[in-house]
């Protein structure tokens, strides 16, 4: 598998998908209203939380076993049947707790929740199958189709007045499109299920329960706790700040998705040196883009939220700055976590995940009542940093783990220069429109990459990544 080209395909598709979702949410912010949007985000948070009992690490286990190259058809069928059983049990539980869910959301969305969960989980299982076939790049167009289907249908339905229900219907439609497309794109056929292989999936999956949802659980917990202490409108504001910061989840996710199956394959062939060389190389692209994003958010967070979504969402400006700063430890944490999973140390990732999840809950309970949305962002950032440090320590027990500190220093220096120049510009120029905001961001990008270009190694790294898109 060509890591650079696969990563570039994923990054390209994720970038376009992220842009489509961003524009769609900006449209929804002006047509649906903060309260209904808040309820929709709460619905998504519940849906994501239900991934835990409906998946139990099986999706990641299927990807891992298929990437190893033996009994692929049997693993797929066995995993599919386990997934169907889990979905049945969770669906019954949803129906039993329907009254409580309706009370929490303020709307009866029980049946839609069950349908959305089934479509999401089955489609993601097939996506994991394609990744396990070492065809990570081929999943890019499927993920893009999901984003286009969801946002496109959402725009149509909210425009004609369906509001909250239009958002939910369109989300389900996107999952169904992803399910159908992934089914036809996978190469692994269904075979005879096998009990022994089932236990193999369960034994790997049981340690992958937390790692399989590790990238999203902090957001779910934030939304849940904010909804308890604050209003649905506050949930919407925080979610918009989170979504803006998630622009760099595109990069983090592309790197993580690309390296996991390759690490797994290398681990089977004992290619330790290849693994150790991969780690700093996987971290470097994140350092290049995450640092300037944090500097730009520090100066422009309020303007970004105002012009993208509306003045009522600028209450989350401080939260956006903190979340952007947290992307650096989160990016490294994601790479290190995938390395541990790839070398069959899901148990270590589980322990580290439990540490930062418990930390996130405790810090949010402490900080949200006093500091509101900024407190939620700070709790999440601190817990992610703790999780990064624990994962780093665990991987260092297995491999030699390094970061390209020269690159990190250059990126930090270029970010400092960019931030100082933008600050000077903003003292004499007011950002009063989306065009002036984009102009300031463009100036910042030009300054930052001009400084980086002074380092020929970094210039070559950026050119290599950008060249792989063509």
C-alpha positions as CSV (number, residue, x, y, z in Angstrom):
1,X,0.0,0.0,0.0
2,X,1.4,3.4,-1.0
3,X,1.0,5.4,2.3
4,X,1.6,8.8,0.8
5,X,-1.0,8.3,-2.0
6,X,-3.5,6.6,0.2
7,X,-3.1,9.3,2.8
8,X,-3.5,12.0,0.2
9,X,-6.7,10.5,-1.2
10,X,-8.2,10.3,2.3
11,X,-7.0,13.8,3.2
12,X,-8.4,15.2,-0.1
13,X,-11.8,13.5,0.3
14,X,-11.9,14.4,4.0
15,X,-11.0,18.0,3.2
16,X,-13.8,18.3,0.6
17,X,-16.2,16.5,2.9
18,X,-15.3,18.8,5.8
19,X,-15.8,21.9,3.6
20,X,-19.2,20.6,2.5
21,X,-20.3,19.8,6.0
22,X,-19.0,23.2,7.2
23,X,-21.0,25.1,4.5
24,X,-24.1,22.9,5.3
25,X,-23.9,23.6,9.0
26,X,-23.5,27.3,8.3
27,X,-26.7,27.1,6.2
28,X,-28.5,25.2,8.9
29,X,-27.5,27.7,11.5
30,X,-29.5,30.3,9.6
31,X,-32.5,28.2,8.6
32,X,-33.1,25.9,11.5
33,X,-32.3,27.9,14.6
34,X,-30.1,27.3,17.6
35,X,-32.5,25.3,19.8
36,X,-33.4,22.7,17.1
37,X,-29.8,22.5,16.0
38,X,-28.8,21.9,19.6
39,X,-31.3,19.0,19.8
40,X,-30.0,17.6,16.5
41,X,-26.4,17.6,18.0
42,X,-27.7,15.9,21.1
43,X,-29.3,13.3,18.9
44,X,-25.9,12.8,17.1
45,X,-24.2,12.5,20.5
46,X,-26.6,9.8,21.6
47,X,-26.2,8.0,18.3
48,X,-22.4,8.1,18.7
49,X,-22.6,6.9,22.3
50,X,-24.6,3.9,21.2
51,X,-21.7,2.8,19.0
52,X,-20.1,1.4,22.2
53,X,-22.6,-1.4,22.9
54,X,-23.5,-1.9,19.2
55,X,-19.9,-2.3,18.2
56,X,-17.9,-3.6,21.2
57,X,-14.7,-3.2,19.1
58,X,-15.8,-5.7,16.4
59,X,-15.4,-3.2,13.6
60,X,-11.7,-2.6,14.4
61,X,-11.2,-6.3,15.0
62,X,-12.6,-7.1,11.5
63,X,-10.2,-4.5,10.0
64,X,-7.3,-6.0,11.9
65,X,-8.0,-9.6,11.0
66,X,-8.7,-9.0,7.3
67,X,-5.4,-6.9,7.1
68,X,-3.5,-10.0,8.3
69,X,-4.6,-11.8,5.0
70,X,-6.1,-15.1,6.1
71,X,-9.7,-16.3,6.4
72,X,-10.9,-12.9,5.2
73,X,-14.4,-14.0,4.0
74,X,-15.0,-16.0,7.2
75,X,-14.0,-13.1,9.3
76,X,-16.3,-10.7,7.5
77,X,-19.3,-12.9,7.7
78,X,-18.7,-13.8,11.4
79,X,-18.2,-10.1,12.2
80,X,-21.3,-9.2,10.3
81,X,-23.4,-11.7,12.3
82,X,-22.0,-10.5,15.6
83,X,-22.7,-6.9,14.6
84,X,-26.3,-7.8,13.7
85,X,-26.9,-9.5,17.1
86,X,-25.5,-6.5,19.0
87,X,-27.7,-4.1,17.0
88,X,-30.8,-6.2,17.8
89,X,-30.0,-6.1,21.6
90,X,-29.3,-2.3,21.5
91,X,-32.4,-1.6,19.5
92,X,-34.5,-3.4,22.1
93,X,-32.8,-1.3,24.8
94,X,-33.6,1.9,23.0
95,X,-37.2,1.0,22.8
96,X,-37.4,0.2,26.5
97,X,-35.8,3.6,27.4
98,X,-37.8,5.5,24.8
99,X,-39.5,7.7,27.4
100,X,-36.3,8.8,28.9
101,X,-34.7,9.6,25.5
102,X,-37.8,11.6,24.6
103,X,-37.6,13.6,27.8
104,X,-33.9,14.3,27.3
105,X,-34.2,15.4,23.6
106,X,-37.6,17.0,23.9
107,X,-38.8,15.1,20.8
108,X,-39.7,11.4,20.2
109,X,-36.9,10.3,17.8
110,X,-36.7,6.7,19.0
111,X,-37.4,4.9,15.7
112,X,-35.2,7.2,13.8
113,X,-32.4,6.6,16.2
114,X,-32.6,2.8,15.7
115,X,-32.6,3.2,11.9
116,X,-29.7,5.7,12.0
117,X,-27.7,3.4,14.3
118,X,-28.1,0.3,12.1
119,X,-27.3,2.2,8.9
120,X,-24.2,3.8,10.5
121,X,-22.8,0.7,12.1
122,X,-23.3,-1.6,9.1
123,X,-21.8,0.9,6.7
124,X,-18.8,1.5,8.9
125,X,-18.2,-2.2,9.2
126,X,-18.0,-2.4,5.4
127,X,-15.7,0.6,5.3
128,X,-13.4,-1.1,7.9
129,X,-13.4,-4.2,5.6
130,X,-12.1,-2.1,2.6
131,X,-9.4,-0.6,4.9
132,X,-8.4,-4.1,6.0
133,X,-7.9,-5.0,2.4
134,X,-5.2,-2.3,2.4
135,X,-7.4,-0.2,0.1
136,X,-7.6,2.8,2.4
137,X,-7.6,5.3,-0.5
138,X,-10.7,3.6,-2.0
139,X,-12.8,4.6,1.0
140,X,-12.2,8.3,0.2
141,X,-15.0,8.6,-2.4
142,X,-17.4,6.7,-0.2
143,X,-16.9,9.1,2.7
144,X,-17.3,12.0,0.3
145,X,-20.6,10.6,-1.1
146,X,-21.9,10.3,2.5
147,X,-21.1,14.0,3.2
148,X,-22.7,15.2,-0.1
149,X,-25.8,13.0,0.4
150,X,-26.3,14.1,4.0
151,X,-25.8,17.8,3.5
152,X,-27.5,17.9,0.1
153,X,-30.7,16.2,1.4
154,X,-30.5,18.4,4.6
155,X,-30.4,21.6,2.6
156,X,-33.5,20.5,0.6
157,X,-35.5,19.3,3.6
158,X,-34.7,22.2,5.9
159,X,-35.5,24.7,3.1
160,X,-39.0,23.3,2.6
161,X,-39.6,23.5,6.4
162,X,-38.8,20.1,7.9
163,X,-36.4,21.6,10.4
164,X,-35.1,19.1,13.0
165,X,-36.7,16.1,11.3
166,X,-35.2,17.2,8.0
167,X,-31.7,17.1,9.6
168,X,-32.3,13.6,11.0
169,X,-33.9,12.2,7.8
170,X,-30.9,13.5,5.7
171,X,-28.4,12.1,8.1
172,X,-30.0,8.6,7.7
173,X,-30.0,9.1,4.0
174,X,-26.3,9.7,4.0
175,X,-25.6,6.6,6.0
176,X,-27.7,4.5,3.6
177,X,-25.8,5.9,0.6
178,X,-22.5,5.0,2.4
179,X,-23.8,1.5,3.2
180,X,-24.8,0.7,-0.4
181,X,-21.6,2.1,-1.9
182,X,-19.3,0.3,0.5
183,X,-21.1,-3.0,-0.1
184,X,-20.4,-2.8,-3.8
185,X,-16.8,-1.6,-3.4
186,X,-15.6,-4.3,-1.0
187,X,-13.7,-7.2,-2.6
188,X,-13.9,-9.6,0.3
189,X,-16.9,-11.9,-0.2
190,X,-19.1,-13.4,2.5
191,X,-18.2,-16.9,3.5
192,X,-19.2,-19.5,6.1
193,X,-19.2,-18.1,9.7
194,X,-16.8,-19.7,12.2
195,X,-17.1,-19.9,15.9
196,X,-13.4,-20.0,16.5
197,X,-12.9,-16.9,14.4
198,X,-15.7,-15.3,16.2
199,X,-13.9,-15.7,19.5
200,X,-10.8,-14.3,17.8
201,X,-12.8,-11.1,16.9
202,X,-14.3,-10.9,20.3
203,X,-11.0,-11.3,22.1
204,X,-9.4,-8.5,20.0
205,X,-12.5,-6.4,20.1
206,X,-13.0,-6.5,23.8
207,X,-9.8,-4.5,24.2
208,X,-10.8,-2.3,21.3
209,X,-14.1,-1.1,22.7
210,X,-12.8,2.2,23.9
211,X,-10.1,2.7,21.3
212,X,-12.7,2.2,18.5
213,X,-14.6,5.3,19.7
214,X,-11.7,7.1,21.2
215,X,-11.6,9.9,18.7
216,X,-15.2,11.0,19.3
217,X,-16.0,10.2,23.0
218,X,-14.8,13.5,24.4
219,X,-17.2,15.4,22.2
220,X,-20.1,13.2,23.2
221,X,-19.3,13.8,26.9
222,X,-18.9,17.5,26.3
223,X,-22.3,17.7,24.6
224,X,-24.0,15.6,27.3
225,X,-22.6,17.6,30.2
226,X,-23.3,21.0,28.5
227,X,-26.9,19.9,27.9
228,X,-27.3,19.2,31.6
229,X,-25.8,22.4,32.9
230,X,-26.8,24.8,30.0
231,X,-29.3,25.1,27.1
232,X,-29.7,23.4,23.7
233,X,-28.6,26.8,22.2
234,X,-25.3,26.6,24.2
235,X,-24.9,23.0,22.9
236,X,-25.2,24.3,19.3
237,X,-22.7,27.1,19.9
238,X,-20.1,24.6,21.4
239,X,-20.7,22.1,18.6
240,X,-20.0,24.8,16.0
241,X,-16.7,25.6,17.8
242,X,-15.9,21.9,17.9
243,X,-16.7,21.5,14.2
244,X,-14.4,24.4,13.3
245,X,-11.6,22.9,15.3
246,X,-12.4,19.5,13.6
247,X,-11.1,20.9,10.3
248,X,-7.8,19.3,11.5
249,X,-9.5,16.1,12.4
250,X,-9.4,15.7,8.6
251,X,-5.6,15.5,8.7
252,X,-5.5,13.5,11.9
253,X,-8.0,11.0,10.6
254,X,-6.4,10.6,7.3
255,X,-3.0,9.9,8.9
256,X,-4.5,7.4,11.4
257,X,-6.7,5.5,8.9
258,X,-3.8,5.2,6.5
259,X,-1.1,3.9,8.9
260,X,-3.1,1.4,10.9
261,X,-3.5,-1.4,8.3
262,X,0.1,-0.9,7.2
263,X,1.4,-1.1,10.8
264,X,-0.6,-4.2,11.3
265,X,0.9,-5.8,8.2
266,X,4.5,-4.7,9.2
267,X,3.9,-6.1,12.7
268,X,3.1,-9.5,11.3
269,X,6.4,-9.5,9.4
270,X,8.4,-8.0,12.4
271,X,9.4,-4.9,10.5
272,X,10.3,-3.0,13.7
273,X,12.6,-0.5,12.0
274,X,9.9,0.4,9.5
275,X,7.5,1.1,12.3
276,X,10.0,3.3,14.1
277,X,10.7,5.3,11.0
278,X,7.0,5.8,10.3
279,X,6.1,7.5,13.6
280,X,7.9,10.8,13.2
281,X,7.0,10.9,9.5
282,X,3.3,10.4,10.4
283,X,3.5,13.2,13.0
284,X,5.2,15.8,10.9
285,X,2.2,16.8,8.6
286,X,0.1,17.4,11.7
287,X,2.7,19.7,13.2
288,X,2.9,21.7,10.0
289,X,-0.8,22.5,10.0
290,X,-2.0,22.4,13.6
291,X,0.3,25.1,15.0
292,X,-0.7,27.9,12.7
293,X,-4.4,27.0,13.1
294,X,-4.1,27.6,16.9
295,X,-2.4,30.9,16.3
296,X,-5.0,32.0,13.9
297,X,-7.8,31.0,16.2
298,X,-6.3,33.0,19.0
299,X,-6.7,36.1,16.9
300,X,-9.8,35.4,14.9
301,X,-12.1,32.9,16.7
302,X,-14.9,35.4,17.3
303,X,-14.9,36.6,13.7
304,X,-14.9,33.0,12.4
305,X,-17.9,32.0,14.4
306,X,-19.8,35.3,13.6
307,X,-19.4,35.2,9.9
308,X,-19.7,31.5,9.5
309,X,-22.7,30.8,11.7
310,X,-24.1,34.0,13.2
311,X,-23.5,36.4,16.1
312,X,-25.4,34.2,18.6
313,X,-22.7,31.6,18.4
314,X,-19.7,33.8,19.3
315,X,-20.2,32.9,22.9
316,X,-18.1,29.8,22.1
317,X,-15.1,32.0,20.8
318,X,-12.9,31.2,23.9
319,X,-13.8,27.5,23.6
320,X,-12.7,27.5,19.9
321,X,-9.2,28.9,20.9
322,X,-8.7,26.2,23.5
323,X,-10.0,23.4,21.3
324,X,-7.6,24.5,18.5
325,X,-4.6,24.5,21.0
326,X,-5.7,20.9,22.0
327,X,-5.3,19.7,18.4
328,X,-1.5,19.3,18.8
329,X,-1.6,16.7,21.6
330,X,-4.7,15.1,20.0
331,X,-2.9,14.6,16.7
332,X,0.2,13.0,18.2
333,X,-2.1,11.0,20.5
334,X,-4.0,9.6,17.5
335,X,-0.9,8.5,15.7
336,X,0.6,6.8,18.8
337,X,-2.7,5.1,19.6
338,X,-2.9,3.6,16.1
339,X,0.7,2.4,16.4
340,X,-0.2,0.6,19.7
341,X,-3.3,-1.0,18.0
342,X,-1.3,-2.1,15.0
343,X,1.2,-4.0,17.2
344,X,-1.6,-5.8,19.1
345,X,-1.5,-3.6,22.2
346,X,-5.1,-2.6,22.2
347,X,-5.1,-3.3,26.0
348,X,-2.7,-0.4,26.5
349,X,-4.8,2.0,24.4
350,X,-7.8,0.9,26.4
351,X,-6.1,1.8,29.7
352,X,-4.9,5.1,28.3
353,X,-8.4,5.9,26.9
354,X,-10.1,5.1,30.2
355,X,-7.6,7.5,31.9
356,X,-8.4,10.4,29.7
357,X,-12.1,9.7,29.5
358,X,-12.4,9.7,33.2
359,X,-10.3,12.8,33.4
360,X,-12.5,14.5,30.8
361,X,-15.7,13.8,32.8
362,X,-14.1,14.9,36.1
363,X,-12.6,18.1,34.6
364,X,-15.9,19.0,32.8
365,X,-18.0,18.5,35.9
366,X,-15.6,20.8,37.7
367,X,-15.1,23.4,35.0
368,X,-18.4,23.7,33.1
369,X,-20.5,25.1,36.1
370,X,-17.9,27.8,36.6
371,X,-16.6,28.6,33.2
372,X,-19.3,27.3,30.8
373,X,-18.2,26.5,27.3
374,X,-14.6,27.5,27.8
375,X,-14.5,25.1,30.8
376,X,-15.7,22.2,28.6
377,X,-13.0,23.0,26.1
378,X,-10.3,23.3,28.7
379,X,-11.4,20.0,30.4
380,X,-11.3,18.2,27.0
381,X,-7.9,19.7,26.1
382,X,-6.3,18.8,29.4
383,X,-7.6,15.2,29.3
384,X,-6.4,14.7,25.7
385,X,-2.9,15.9,26.8
386,X,-3.0,13.4,29.6
387,X,-4.0,10.6,27.2
388,X,-1.2,11.6,24.8
389,X,1.4,11.3,27.5
390,X,0.1,7.9,28.7
391,X,0.1,6.5,25.1
392,X,3.5,7.8,24.5
393,X,4.9,6.1,27.6
394,X,3.2,2.8,26.7
395,X,4.6,2.8,23.1
396,X,8.1,3.7,24.3
397,X,8.1,0.4,26.1
398,X,7.7,-1.4,22.8
399,X,9.5,0.8,20.2
400,X,11.9,3.7,20.0
401,X,9.5,6.7,19.7
402,X,10.7,10.0,18.4
403,X,9.4,13.3,17.1
404,X,11.2,15.5,14.6
405,X,12.0,18.3,17.0
406,X,13.7,20.4,14.3
407,X,10.4,20.4,12.4
408,X,8.4,21.2,15.5
409,X,10.7,24.1,16.3
410,X,10.4,25.5,12.8
411,X,6.6,25.2,12.8
412,X,6.4,26.9,16.2
413,X,8.7,29.7,15.0
414,X,6.8,30.3,11.8
415,X,3.5,30.3,13.8
416,X,5.0,33.0,16.1
417,X,6.0,35.2,13.2
418,X,2.6,34.7,11.5
419,X,0.7,35.6,14.7
420,X,2.8,38.7,15.4
421,X,2.3,40.0,11.8
422,X,-1.5,39.2,11.9
423,X,-1.8,40.9,15.2
424,X,-0.2,44.1,13.8
425,X,-2.5,44.0,10.8
426,X,-5.6,43.6,13.0
427,X,-4.6,46.7,15.1
428,X,-5.2,48.9,12.0
429,X,-7.7,46.9,10.0
430,X,-11.2,45.8,11.2
431,X,-12.5,42.4,10.1
432,X,-16.0,43.4,9.1
433,X,-17.0,40.9,6.5
434,X,-16.4,37.3,5.3
435,X,-14.2,38.6,2.5
436,X,-11.9,40.6,4.9
437,X,-11.7,37.5,7.2
438,X,-10.6,35.3,4.3
439,X,-8.1,38.0,3.3
440,X,-6.5,38.0,6.7
441,X,-6.4,34.2,6.8
442,X,-4.8,34.1,3.4
443,X,-2.1,36.6,4.5
444,X,-1.4,34.5,7.5
445,X,-1.0,31.4,5.4
446,X,1.3,33.1,3.0
447,X,3.5,34.4,5.9
448,X,3.6,31.0,7.6
449,X,4.5,29.0,4.6
450,X,7.0,31.6,3.4
451,X,8.9,31.2,6.7
452,X,8.7,27.3,6.4
453,X,10.0,27.5,2.9
454,X,13.3,28.8,4.3
455,X,13.9,25.2,5.5
456,X,14.6,23.1,2.5
457,X,13.6,19.8,4.3
458,X,10.2,21.2,5.3
459,X,9.7,22.6,1.8
460,X,10.4,19.2,0.3
461,X,8.0,17.5,2.8
462,X,5.1,19.9,1.9
463,X,5.8,19.5,-1.8
464,X,5.8,15.7,-1.4
465,X,2.5,15.7,0.3
466,X,0.9,18.2,-2.1
467,X,2.4,16.4,-5.1
468,X,0.8,13.1,-4.0
469,X,-2.7,14.7,-4.6
470,X,-2.1,14.9,-8.4
